[in-house]
């Protein structure tokens, strides 16, 4: 069905990934001869495809089929695959976004260490296919009382040491949906990364922190603080779990550097700059 919709305007070529990271190489090759490179998958797939498009003029289009689809949600891209495909054949805009490099990976939306990475690690793949974001509920409840982690975080060369339950590095305002967000002043095109540190001391504080997320002012909570910079290094003792765009990615250290205006993404009309047709 997607090929039928897209075939009205584009010559469509389907390339399937066979192993993690394969999308990066396929996207880089496709960018040389394509008007648009389309990522069909979740946030991890979007990040892999984006990594192959950094530094090119070929825009990225997203058909969200993952469990969280945080990147698509944050950009206003329809979550139904058919509707997302129709976006491409109708008048649309392009938006230029920053990304962050983490080793050989590119992060489009968010990375983290601690509680969120534990949840991503333990979410069952089979449930993610069937229940989407509900697959994260069991591990989220399981790790609510996980112990604090001793972190050493360096932002633009300035090092801070502290204990916390979670460190998130955000390139966008939303955690998942617009109703669950860091704050409206975090943008994916401002040339910096926002480091959000969370350390609620007990369960009641954790629930309070959740309410601050819901109203979009988590930075005002006394259990949270923010740092900003172009480069971030996160270390922990002992090593702590890490996630990149919702995919479990091993343990610390985690090192990230922002790449300003690195990719172009096709977005709904009125949310970017009009795209040439």
C-alpha positions as CSV (number, residue, x, y, z in Angstrom):
1,X,0.0,0.0,0.0
2,X,2.8,2.4,0.8
3,X,4.5,1.7,-2.5
4,X,1.2,2.4,-4.3
5,X,0.8,5.7,-2.6
6,X,4.3,6.8,-3.1
7,X,4.5,5.5,-6.6
8,X,2.1,8.3,-7.8
9,X,4.9,10.8,-7.5
10,X,8.2,8.9,-7.0
11,X,10.1,5.9,-8.5
12,X,10.2,3.7,-5.4
13,X,13.1,1.4,-4.5
14,X,12.9,-0.7,-1.4
15,X,16.1,-1.6,0.5
16,X,15.8,-3.9,3.5
17,X,18.2,-3.9,6.4
18,X,19.6,-7.2,7.6
19,X,21.6,-6.2,10.7
20,X,21.9,-3.2,13.1
21,X,23.6,-0.3,11.4
22,X,22.9,-1.5,7.9
23,X,20.5,1.3,7.3
24,X,23.3,3.8,7.6
25,X,25.3,2.4,4.7
26,X,22.2,1.9,2.5
27,X,21.0,5.5,3.2
28,X,24.4,6.9,2.3
29,X,24.3,5.0,-1.0
30,X,20.7,5.9,-1.8
31,X,21.4,9.6,-1.1
32,X,23.6,9.8,-4.1
33,X,20.8,9.1,-6.6
34,X,17.5,9.7,-4.7
35,X,15.3,12.8,-4.2
36,X,14.2,11.4,-0.8
37,X,15.4,8.7,1.5
38,X,12.5,7.1,3.5
39,X,13.0,5.4,6.9
40,X,10.3,2.8,7.7
41,X,10.7,1.8,11.4
42,X,11.1,3.1,14.9
43,X,13.4,5.7,16.4
44,X,16.5,3.5,16.1
45,X,15.9,3.0,12.4
46,X,15.4,6.7,11.9
47,X,18.7,7.4,13.6
48,X,20.5,4.8,11.5
49,X,19.1,6.3,8.3
50,X,19.8,9.8,9.4
51,X,23.5,8.9,10.1
52,X,23.8,8.1,6.4
53,X,22.3,11.4,5.3
54,X,24.4,13.8,7.5
55,X,26.1,16.3,5.3
56,X,24.0,15.6,2.2
57,X,21.2,17.6,0.7
58,X,18.9,14.6,0.5
59,X,16.0,14.9,2.9
60,X,14.8,12.2,5.3
61,X,11.2,11.1,5.3
62,X,9.8,9.0,8.2
63,X,7.1,6.3,8.1
64,X,6.8,5.5,11.9
65,X,6.2,1.8,12.7
66,X,8.1,1.5,16.0
67,X,6.9,1.3,19.6
68,X,7.5,4.9,20.7
69,X,8.0,6.9,17.5
70,X,9.3,9.8,19.5
71,X,11.0,11.5,16.5
72,X,7.8,11.4,14.4
73,X,5.7,12.6,17.3
74,X,8.0,15.5,18.0
75,X,7.9,16.7,14.4
76,X,4.2,16.3,13.9
77,X,4.5,13.5,11.4
78,X,1.3,11.3,11.3
79,X,1.7,8.1,13.3
80,X,-0.4,6.0,10.9
81,X,1.9,4.7,8.1
82,X,-0.6,5.4,5.3
83,X,-1.1,9.0,6.5
84,X,2.7,9.5,6.8
85,X,3.1,8.3,3.2
86,X,0.4,10.7,2.0
87,X,2.4,13.5,3.5
88,X,5.1,12.9,0.9
89,X,2.8,13.1,-2.1
90,X,1.1,16.3,-0.9
91,X,2.5,19.8,-0.4
92,X,4.9,19.6,2.6
93,X,7.8,21.4,4.2
94,X,11.4,20.6,5.1
95,X,12.9,21.2,8.5
96,X,16.6,21.4,9.1
97,X,17.6,19.6,12.3
98,X,20.7,19.1,14.5
99,X,21.8,15.6,15.3
100,X,24.3,14.3,17.9
101,X,27.2,11.9,17.1
102,X,27.8,9.1,19.7
103,X,30.7,7.1,18.4
104,X,29.5,5.6,15.0
105,X,25.9,6.3,15.9
106,X,23.7,9.4,15.2
107,X,21.1,10.4,17.8
108,X,18.2,12.4,16.4
109,X,16.0,12.8,19.5
110,X,17.4,11.7,22.8
111,X,19.9,9.6,24.6
112,X,20.1,8.6,28.3
113,X,21.7,6.7,31.1
114,X,20.2,5.2,34.2
115,X,16.5,4.6,34.7
116,X,15.4,5.1,31.1
117,X,18.1,2.8,29.7
118,X,17.1,0.1,32.2
119,X,13.5,0.4,30.9
120,X,14.6,0.2,27.2
121,X,16.9,-2.7,28.0
122,X,14.2,-4.8,29.7
123,X,11.3,-4.0,27.4
124,X,10.4,-7.3,25.6
125,X,10.8,-7.0,21.8
126,X,7.8,-9.2,21.2
127,X,5.6,-6.9,23.3
128,X,7.0,-3.9,21.5
129,X,5.7,-5.2,18.2
130,X,2.3,-6.0,19.7
131,X,1.7,-3.4,22.3
132,X,3.9,-0.5,21.2
133,X,4.6,1.9,24.1
134,X,2.7,-0.3,26.6
135,X,5.6,-2.7,26.4
136,X,7.6,-0.2,28.5
137,X,5.2,-0.2,31.4
138,X,6.3,-3.4,33.2
139,X,10.0,-2.5,33.2
140,X,9.2,1.1,34.1
141,X,7.4,-0.1,37.2
142,X,10.0,-2.7,38.0
143,X,12.8,-0.1,38.1
144,X,11.0,2.8,39.9
145,X,13.1,2.1,43.0
146,X,16.4,1.4,41.2
147,X,19.4,2.7,43.2
148,X,21.1,6.0,42.5
149,X,24.1,6.0,40.2
150,X,27.4,7.9,40.8
151,X,27.9,10.0,37.6
152,X,30.7,12.2,36.3
153,X,29.4,14.4,33.5
154,X,31.6,16.7,31.4
155,X,29.8,19.4,29.3
156,X,32.0,21.6,27.1
157,X,35.1,20.7,29.2
158,X,33.5,21.5,32.6
159,X,33.1,18.4,34.8
160,X,30.5,17.8,37.5
161,X,30.1,14.8,39.8
162,X,26.9,13.8,41.4
163,X,24.5,10.9,42.3
164,X,21.4,10.6,40.2
165,X,18.8,8.2,38.9
166,X,18.8,9.3,35.3
167,X,20.7,11.5,32.9
168,X,19.0,12.4,29.7
169,X,20.6,14.2,26.7
170,X,17.9,15.8,24.7
171,X,17.8,17.2,21.2
172,X,14.1,17.8,21.3
173,X,11.4,18.9,23.8
174,X,9.3,15.8,23.9
175,X,10.1,12.6,25.8
176,X,7.3,10.7,24.0
177,X,4.2,12.8,23.3
178,X,3.6,16.5,23.4
179,X,2.0,15.9,26.8
180,X,5.2,14.4,28.2
181,X,8.0,16.9,27.6
182,X,11.1,18.5,29.1
183,X,10.1,22.1,28.2
184,X,9.3,24.2,25.3
185,X,12.7,25.9,25.2
186,X,14.5,22.8,24.1
187,X,14.7,22.7,20.3
188,X,16.2,20.3,17.8
189,X,17.7,23.2,15.8
190,X,19.4,25.4,18.4
191,X,23.0,24.0,18.0
192,X,23.2,22.7,21.6
193,X,22.4,19.6,23.6
194,X,20.4,19.8,26.8
195,X,21.6,17.6,29.6
196,X,18.7,16.8,32.1
197,X,19.7,15.3,35.4
198,X,17.0,13.7,37.6
199,X,17.4,12.6,41.2
200,X,14.1,12.0,43.0
201,X,15.0,10.6,46.4
202,X,11.9,8.5,46.9
203,X,8.8,7.2,45.1
204,X,6.6,10.2,46.0
205,X,9.2,12.5,44.6
206,X,9.4,10.4,41.4
207,X,5.6,10.8,41.0
208,X,5.9,14.5,41.6
209,X,8.6,14.7,38.9
210,X,6.3,13.0,36.5
211,X,3.7,15.7,37.1
212,X,6.3,18.3,36.2
213,X,6.9,16.4,32.9
214,X,3.2,16.5,32.2
215,X,3.0,20.3,32.4
216,X,6.2,20.7,30.5
217,X,8.2,22.5,33.2
218,X,10.3,19.6,34.6
219,X,13.3,22.0,34.9
220,X,11.4,23.8,37.7
221,X,11.3,20.7,39.9
222,X,13.8,20.7,42.8
223,X,14.6,17.1,41.8
224,X,15.9,18.1,38.3
225,X,18.5,20.3,36.8
226,X,19.8,21.2,33.4
227,X,23.1,21.8,31.7
228,X,23.7,22.9,28.1
229,X,26.5,22.4,25.7
230,X,27.9,21.2,22.4
231,X,29.8,18.2,23.7
232,X,28.8,15.9,26.5
233,X,30.6,13.0,28.2
234,X,28.8,10.8,30.7
235,X,30.8,8.4,33.0
236,X,29.5,6.3,35.9
237,X,31.0,4.1,38.6
238,X,30.1,1.3,38.2
239,X,29.3,1.6,34.5
240,X,25.6,2.4,33.9
241,X,23.2,1.4,31.1
242,X,22.8,3.6,28.1
243,X,20.1,4.1,25.5
244,X,20.3,5.9,22.1
245,X,17.0,7.0,20.6
246,X,15.2,4.3,22.5
247,X,17.6,1.5,21.8
248,X,19.6,-0.1,24.5
249,X,23.3,0.6,23.6
250,X,25.4,-1.0,26.3
251,X,27.0,0.9,29.2
252,X,28.9,4.2,30.0
253,X,31.0,6.0,29.0
254,X,28.8,7.9,26.6
255,X,30.2,10.7,24.6
256,X,28.1,12.9,22.3
257,X,28.8,16.0,20.1
258,X,26.2,18.1,18.4
259,X,26.2,18.5,14.6
260,X,24.3,21.6,13.9
261,X,21.9,21.8,10.8
262,X,23.0,18.2,9.9
263,X,19.9,16.8,8.2
264,X,16.7,17.8,6.5
265,X,13.4,16.1,7.4
266,X,10.1,16.2,5.5
267,X,7.4,17.6,7.9
268,X,3.8,18.7,7.5
269,X,3.1,21.9,5.8
270,X,3.4,24.9,8.0
271,X,6.0,23.4,10.4
272,X,9.1,24.1,8.3
273,X,10.2,25.7,5.0
274,X,8.2,24.8,1.8
275,X,9.9,22.0,0.0
276,X,10.7,22.2,-3.7
277,X,8.7,19.8,-5.7
